[in-house]
């Protein structure tokens, strides 16, 4: 399992280390915020479009080849910028990394589910999410240090090296899992599966908490500055959010496996805690920002492993890759949509009202989710 956890770390570390560093190096990219925005969007855009495609491919040919192919492609895409050393090629590298991550991320999730019994899914998905959270947390920090030492070339070389090590590790340690026989699937069959509550419920919960997490990372520093906090303090608030989510995920997963609650009831609780955390963000001052970070971290940490465990339990084993890839699209949409929603409301009114609008969404998802047992 450890190479799969390392693959989760790789996609998170590669995404956030580069994204944070590109903003810091904007002056060297010609100072164009539009170009910077395109570079940031290429990675996520590729994931939104291609994760279901590669997830389906993993079901067809086996998840292990897709995992290894994606990791190798990530290494090659990272090497492009190291070799060319031209900012004009950044879009090629970033797009290539996004395409590669679209392959190995859902393949890793599918293997996590296939290689473990249903009664262990909570714990293994919790541990998988923990390692992704560590990647999200360390990415901006280590990325900044690496860029300071050697520039963007060193950063792309570093993330490529991490992917290379994980690829070699996975090639040696991850067993071959042959694809299962699959019945023919029509477009109508796929549409029915996607709109089924067993899929939509966990995916909506994952999207809502991911939106809250993205808003917390992006806007809690803004609230902190408005309250008179310095950059160190606002950075600490974001670190508390990420660290809380990382610590909670394995514990929530183990509690699910132990039968202390069902996935559905646990996700409802997680969504309500997330909403309460965002509600604290409307309270002025450092205490409000800190409570918001803890609340969103706890809520996200509960929902993430439970959501993926519920998806794995409800999906047909022969279509696990497709299911995980499609669910990841929901998370990506939440990641992008949450900040856009809050920013739009904040522009028209206030940031506090923006938080309030997102607060209202989480309980709605929770109530809808509670209408189904599981």
C-alpha positions as CSV (number, residue, x, y, z in Angstrom):
1,X,0.0,0.0,0.0
2,X,2.8,2.4,0.7
3,X,3.7,3.1,-3.0
4,X,0.0,4.0,-3.5
5,X,0.1,6.4,-0.6
6,X,3.3,7.8,-2.1
7,X,1.5,8.3,-5.4
8,X,-1.2,10.3,-3.6
9,X,1.5,12.4,-2.0
10,X,3.1,12.9,-5.4
11,X,0.0,14.4,-7.2
12,X,-0.7,16.7,-4.2
13,X,2.9,17.8,-3.8
14,X,3.5,18.3,-7.5
15,X,0.3,20.3,-7.9
16,X,0.7,22.7,-5.0
17,X,4.5,23.1,-5.0
18,X,4.5,24.3,-8.6
19,X,1.3,26.3,-8.3
20,X,2.5,28.3,-5.3
21,X,5.9,28.9,-6.9
22,X,4.5,30.1,-10.2
23,X,2.8,32.9,-8.4
24,X,6.0,33.9,-6.7
25,X,7.8,33.8,-10.0
26,X,5.2,35.8,-11.9
27,X,7.6,38.7,-12.6
28,X,9.8,36.3,-14.5
29,X,6.9,35.1,-16.6
30,X,6.4,38.5,-18.1
31,X,4.2,39.8,-15.4
32,X,1.1,38.6,-17.1
33,X,-1.6,37.6,-14.6
34,X,-3.6,36.1,-17.5
35,X,-0.7,33.8,-18.5
36,X,-0.3,32.9,-14.8
37,X,-4.0,32.0,-14.6
38,X,-3.7,29.8,-17.7
39,X,-0.7,28.0,-16.2
40,X,-2.6,27.4,-13.0
41,X,-5.7,26.2,-14.8
42,X,-4.0,23.8,-17.2
43,X,-3.3,21.2,-14.5
44,X,-6.8,21.2,-13.0
45,X,-8.5,21.5,-16.4
46,X,-6.7,18.4,-17.6
47,X,-7.8,16.5,-14.4
48,X,-11.4,17.5,-14.8
49,X,-11.5,16.3,-18.4
50,X,-9.3,13.2,-18.3
51,X,-9.7,11.5,-14.9
52,X,-12.9,9.7,-15.9
53,X,-11.2,8.7,-19.2
54,X,-8.1,7.2,-17.5
55,X,-10.3,5.7,-14.8
56,X,-12.2,3.8,-17.5
57,X,-8.9,2.8,-19.1
58,X,-7.7,1.4,-15.8
59,X,-10.8,-0.8,-15.6
60,X,-10.2,-2.0,-19.2
61,X,-6.4,-2.8,-19.1
62,X,-5.7,-2.9,-15.3
63,X,-5.0,-0.1,-12.8
64,X,-1.3,-1.0,-12.4
65,X,-0.2,-0.2,-16.0
66,X,-2.1,3.1,-15.9
67,X,-0.6,4.0,-12.5
68,X,3.0,3.3,-13.8
69,X,2.4,5.0,-17.1
70,X,1.0,8.1,-15.4
71,X,4.0,8.3,-13.1
72,X,6.5,7.9,-15.9
73,X,4.6,10.5,-18.0
74,X,4.8,12.9,-15.0
75,X,8.6,12.4,-14.9
76,X,8.9,13.1,-18.6
77,X,6.6,16.2,-18.5
78,X,8.7,17.6,-15.6
79,X,11.9,16.9,-17.5
80,X,10.7,19.0,-20.5
81,X,11.2,22.3,-18.6
82,X,14.5,21.1,-17.0
83,X,15.9,20.4,-20.4
84,X,14.5,23.3,-22.4
85,X,14.9,25.9,-19.5
86,X,12.6,28.3,-21.3
87,X,9.5,29.9,-19.5
88,X,7.7,29.8,-22.8
89,X,7.5,26.0,-22.4
90,X,5.9,26.1,-19.0
91,X,2.5,25.6,-20.4
92,X,3.6,22.3,-22.1
93,X,5.1,21.0,-18.8
94,X,2.1,22.0,-16.7
95,X,-0.3,20.5,-19.2
96,X,1.7,17.3,-19.3
97,X,1.8,17.1,-15.6
98,X,-1.9,17.5,-15.4
99,X,-2.5,14.8,-18.0
100,X,-0.2,12.4,-16.2
101,X,-1.8,13.1,-12.8
102,X,-5.2,12.4,-14.4
103,X,-3.9,8.9,-15.1
104,X,-2.1,7.8,-11.9
105,X,-4.5,9.5,-9.4
106,X,-7.7,7.5,-10.1
107,X,-5.6,4.4,-10.8
108,X,-4.1,4.6,-7.3
109,X,-7.5,5.1,-5.8
110,X,-8.9,2.1,-7.6
111,X,-5.9,0.0,-6.5
112,X,-6.4,1.1,-2.9
113,X,-10.0,-0.3,-3.1
114,X,-9.2,-3.4,-5.0
115,X,-6.3,-4.5,-2.8
116,X,-8.3,-4.2,0.4
117,X,-11.5,-5.7,1.8
118,X,-14.5,-3.5,2.1
119,X,-14.2,-3.6,5.9
120,X,-10.8,-1.9,5.6
121,X,-11.7,0.8,3.1
122,X,-12.2,3.5,5.7
123,X,-8.7,3.0,7.2
124,X,-6.9,2.7,3.9
125,X,-8.6,5.7,2.3
126,X,-8.0,7.7,5.5
127,X,-4.3,6.9,5.3
128,X,-4.3,7.7,1.5
129,X,-5.9,11.0,2.2
130,X,-3.5,11.7,5.0
131,X,-0.5,11.4,2.6
132,X,-2.2,13.6,0.1
133,X,-2.8,16.2,2.8
134,X,0.9,16.1,3.7
135,X,1.7,16.7,0.0
136,X,-0.7,19.7,0.0
137,X,0.9,21.0,3.2
138,X,4.5,20.6,2.3
139,X,4.2,21.5,-1.4
140,X,4.2,25.3,-1.1
141,X,6.8,25.3,1.7
142,X,9.3,23.0,0.1
143,X,8.6,24.4,-3.3
144,X,9.4,27.9,-2.2
145,X,12.7,26.7,-0.6
146,X,13.7,24.8,-3.8
147,X,12.9,27.7,-6.0
148,X,14.9,30.0,-3.7
149,X,17.9,27.7,-4.0
150,X,17.9,26.9,-7.7
151,X,14.9,28.4,-9.5
152,X,12.0,26.7,-11.3
153,X,14.4,24.3,-13.0
154,X,15.3,22.7,-9.7
155,X,11.6,22.6,-8.7
156,X,10.5,20.7,-11.8
157,X,13.6,18.4,-11.4
158,X,12.6,17.7,-7.8
159,X,9.0,16.9,-8.4
160,X,10.1,14.7,-11.4
161,X,12.5,12.9,-9.1
162,X,9.8,12.2,-6.6
163,X,7.6,10.8,-9.3
164,X,10.5,8.6,-10.6
165,X,11.2,7.2,-7.2
166,X,7.5,6.4,-6.7
167,X,7.3,4.8,-10.1
168,X,10.2,2.5,-9.4
169,X,8.8,1.6,-6.0
170,X,5.4,0.9,-7.4
171,X,6.8,-1.2,-10.2
172,X,8.5,-3.4,-7.6
173,X,5.9,-3.5,-4.9
174,X,2.4,-3.1,-6.4
175,X,1.0,-6.4,-7.5
176,X,-0.7,-6.9,-10.8
177,X,-4.4,-6.7,-10.5
178,X,-6.1,-8.1,-13.6
179,X,-9.1,-6.3,-14.9
180,X,-12.4,-7.9,-14.1
181,X,-14.9,-9.0,-16.8
182,X,-17.2,-6.2,-17.7
183,X,-20.7,-6.2,-19.1
184,X,-21.2,-3.9,-22.1
185,X,-22.1,-0.4,-20.9
186,X,-24.1,2.1,-22.9
187,X,-24.1,5.8,-22.5
188,X,-27.5,5.5,-20.9
189,X,-26.2,3.0,-18.4
190,X,-23.3,5.4,-17.5
191,X,-25.8,8.2,-17.1
192,X,-27.9,6.2,-14.7
193,X,-24.9,5.3,-12.6
194,X,-23.7,8.9,-12.4
195,X,-27.1,10.2,-11.3
196,X,-27.7,7.4,-8.8
197,X,-27.8,8.6,-5.2
198,X,-25.2,6.0,-4.2
199,X,-22.7,7.9,-6.4
200,X,-24.1,11.5,-6.2
201,X,-24.4,11.6,-2.4
202,X,-20.7,10.9,-1.6
203,X,-19.5,12.9,-4.6
204,X,-21.6,15.9,-3.6
205,X,-20.3,15.7,0.0
206,X,-16.7,15.5,-1.3
207,X,-17.3,18.4,-3.6
208,X,-18.8,20.5,-0.8
209,X,-16.0,19.9,1.7
210,X,-13.3,20.4,-1.0
211,X,-15.0,23.7,-1.8
212,X,-14.8,24.7,1.8
213,X,-11.2,23.6,2.0
214,X,-10.2,25.6,-1.0
215,X,-12.1,28.7,0.3
216,X,-10.3,28.3,3.6
217,X,-6.9,28.1,2.1
218,X,-7.6,31.0,-0.2
219,X,-9.7,33.4,1.9
220,X,-8.9,32.8,5.5
221,X,-5.6,34.7,5.0
222,X,-7.6,37.6,3.6
223,X,-9.8,37.6,6.8
224,X,-6.7,37.3,8.9
225,X,-5.1,40.4,7.2
226,X,-8.3,42.3,7.8
227,X,-8.1,41.4,11.4
228,X,-4.6,42.7,11.6
229,X,-2.7,39.4,11.4
230,X,0.7,39.3,9.7
231,X,1.8,36.9,7.0
232,X,3.3,34.4,9.5
233,X,0.1,34.2,11.5
234,X,-2.1,33.8,8.4
235,X,0.2,31.1,7.1
236,X,-0.1,29.4,10.4
237,X,-3.9,29.4,10.1
238,X,-3.7,27.7,6.8
239,X,-1.2,25.2,8.1
240,X,-3.6,24.4,11.0
241,X,-6.4,23.7,8.5
242,X,-4.2,21.3,6.5
243,X,-2.7,19.6,9.5
244,X,-6.1,19.1,11.2
245,X,-7.5,17.4,8.0
246,X,-4.5,15.2,7.7
247,X,-4.7,14.0,11.4
248,X,-8.5,13.4,11.3
249,X,-8.7,11.4,8.1
250,X,-7.1,8.1,9.3
251,X,-9.0,8.3,12.6
252,X,-12.3,8.8,10.8
253,X,-11.6,5.9,8.5
254,X,-10.8,3.5,11.3
255,X,-13.9,4.6,13.2
256,X,-16.0,3.7,10.1
257,X,-14.4,0.3,9.8
258,X,-15.0,-0.3,13.5
259,X,-18.7,0.3,12.9
260,X,-19.0,3.4,15.2
261,X,-21.1,5.0,12.5
262,X,-22.2,4.5,8.9
263,X,-20.6,6.4,6.0
264,X,-23.9,8.3,5.4
265,X,-24.3,9.5,9.0
266,X,-20.6,10.3,9.3
267,X,-20.6,12.4,6.2
268,X,-23.6,14.4,7.5
269,X,-21.7,15.1,10.7
270,X,-18.7,16.1,8.7
271,X,-20.7,18.5,6.5
272,X,-22.3,20.1,9.5
273,X,-18.9,20.6,11.2
274,X,-17.5,22.1,8.0
275,X,-20.5,24.5,7.9
276,X,-19.9,25.4,11.5
277,X,-16.2,26.0,10.7
278,X,-17.1,28.3,7.8
279,X,-19.5,30.1,10.1
280,X,-16.7,30.9,12.5
281,X,-14.9,32.6,9.6
282,X,-17.6,35.3,9.7
283,X,-16.4,36.2,13.3
284,X,-13.9,39.0,13.1
285,X,-10.4,38.5,14.6
286,X,-7.8,35.8,15.0
287,X,-10.0,33.5,17.1
288,X,-12.6,33.3,14.3
289,X,-10.0,32.5,11.7
290,X,-8.4,29.8,13.9
291,X,-11.8,28.2,14.8
292,X,-12.7,28.2,11.1
293,X,-9.4,26.4,10.2
294,X,-10.0,23.7,12.8
295,X,-13.7,23.2,11.9
296,X,-13.1,23.0,8.1
297,X,-10.1,20.7,8.7
298,X,-12.1,18.4,10.9
299,X,-15.1,18.3,8.6
300,X,-13.0,17.7,5.5
301,X,-11.0,15.0,7.4
302,X,-14.2,13.1,8.2
303,X,-15.9,13.4,4.8
304,X,-13.0,12.5,2.6
305,X,-12.2,8.9,3.6
306,X,-15.9,8.2,4.3
307,X,-16.9,9.5,0.9
308,X,-14.4,7.4,-1.0
309,X,-15.2,4.3,1.1
310,X,-18.9,4.7,0.3
311,X,-18.1,5.1,-3.4
312,X,-15.9,2.0,-3.4
313,X,-18.6,0.0,-1.6
314,X,-21.3,1.0,-4.0
315,X,-19.3,0.7,-7.2
316,X,-19.1,-2.4,-9.3
317,X,-15.6,-3.9,-8.8
318,X,-15.0,-4.0,-12.6
319,X,-15.7,-0.2,-12.8
320,X,-13.9,1.1,-9.8
321,X,-11.5,3.2,-11.9
322,X,-14.3,4.9,-13.7
323,X,-16.1,5.6,-10.5
324,X,-13.1,7.1,-8.8
325,X,-12.2,9.2,-11.8
326,X,-15.7,10.6,-12.0
327,X,-15.8,11.3,-8.3
328,X,-12.5,13.1,-8.5
329,X,-14.1,15.4,-11.1
330,X,-16.7,16.3,-8.5
331,X,-13.9,17.3,-6.1
332,X,-12.1,19.3,-8.7
333,X,-15.3,21.2,-9.5
334,X,-15.7,21.9,-5.8
335,X,-12.1,23.0,-5.6
336,X,-12.7,25.6,-8.4
337,X,-16.3,26.5,-7.7
338,X,-16.1,27.2,-4.0
339,X,-13.6,30.1,-4.3
340,X,-15.4,31.4,-7.4
341,X,-18.7,31.5,-5.5
342,X,-17.2,33.2,-2.5
343,X,-15.2,35.7,-4.6
344,X,-18.3,36.6,-6.6
345,X,-20.5,37.2,-3.6
346,X,-17.6,39.1,-1.8
347,X,-17.2,41.3,-4.9
348,X,-20.9,42.2,-5.0
349,X,-21.3,42.4,-1.2
350,X,-18.8,41.4,1.5
351,X,-16.5,38.4,2.2
352,X,-18.6,37.6,5.3
353,X,-21.6,37.1,3.1
354,X,-19.6,35.0,0.8
355,X,-18.7,32.7,3.6
356,X,-22.4,32.6,4.7
357,X,-23.5,31.5,1.2
358,X,-21.1,28.6,1.3
359,X,-22.2,27.8,4.9
360,X,-25.7,27.4,3.7
361,X,-24.7,24.8,1.0
362,X,-23.1,22.2,3.4
363,X,-26.2,21.5,5.5
364,X,-28.3,21.2,2.4
365,X,-26.0,18.5,1.0
366,X,-26.0,16.9,4.5
367,X,-29.8,16.8,4.8
368,X,-30.1,15.4,1.2
369,X,-27.3,12.9,2.0
370,X,-29.1,11.7,5.2
371,X,-32.1,10.7,3.1
372,X,-30.2,7.6,2.1
373,X,-28.9,4.9,4.4
374,X,-25.3,3.7,3.9
